[in-house]
Amino acid sequence: MRAGWIIAVALTVALAGCAAGGAASHAKNPPAGAAAPEETPAAVMPLLVDRTDLRIGTTVYFSRLPTDGDLNDLRLVSGVTHVVVVLNRWPTDPTLVEPLGRIPGEADAVVILAGYPPSRAAAELWNYIGDPRVAMLLLVTGPPADRVLIDDLNAMRHLDRVIVEMDDPSRSGFERLQRPLSFRKVVR
């Protein structure tokens, strides 16, 4: 991902689910291994702005993993430059993640995930995407309970940044992280 990205509106991934390790309860039953579709109003989707990108373009948002059909439909949208996918749960089925490797045209993809991967397999799943235009942002609420998770994060090819929501920002617990680390504090 380019260094010019700014997250202009708070990353509004359900932190209730993030605090519970990324699991969130959902009224709908998704297919086995699929992340449940989220009912995320457009007003709370994150706005991503790239200061270095001077193209006139369209950003398309998904609150679920897009399918091949969804990505094919993007060819009908004028000037797609960015695809943003906001997930409150980690997917477990590789066939659901693979379409992200087929983003059409010159567009790139930013995937925002809540919480730490629930397993090593969930973290490794993202390495099936071969397209370098896919970047991931991970939103967590503190350091991982298990230091092995840091090794799993370091092995994730597309992980661009870890953003930690904490009252008192501290690198404690993240010393071995080999990705950019940011902090945010939400004042309510």
Secondary structure, 3 states (H helix, E strand, C coil): CCCCEEECCCCCCCHHHHHCCCCCCCCCCCCCCCCCCCCCCHHHCCCEEECCCCCCCEEEEECCCCCHHHHHHHHHCCCEEEEEEEECCCCCCHHHHHHHHHCCCCCEEEEEEECCCCCHHHHHHHHHCCCCCEEEEEEECCCCCCCHHHHHHHCCCCEEEEEEECCCCCCCCCCCCCCCEEEECCCC
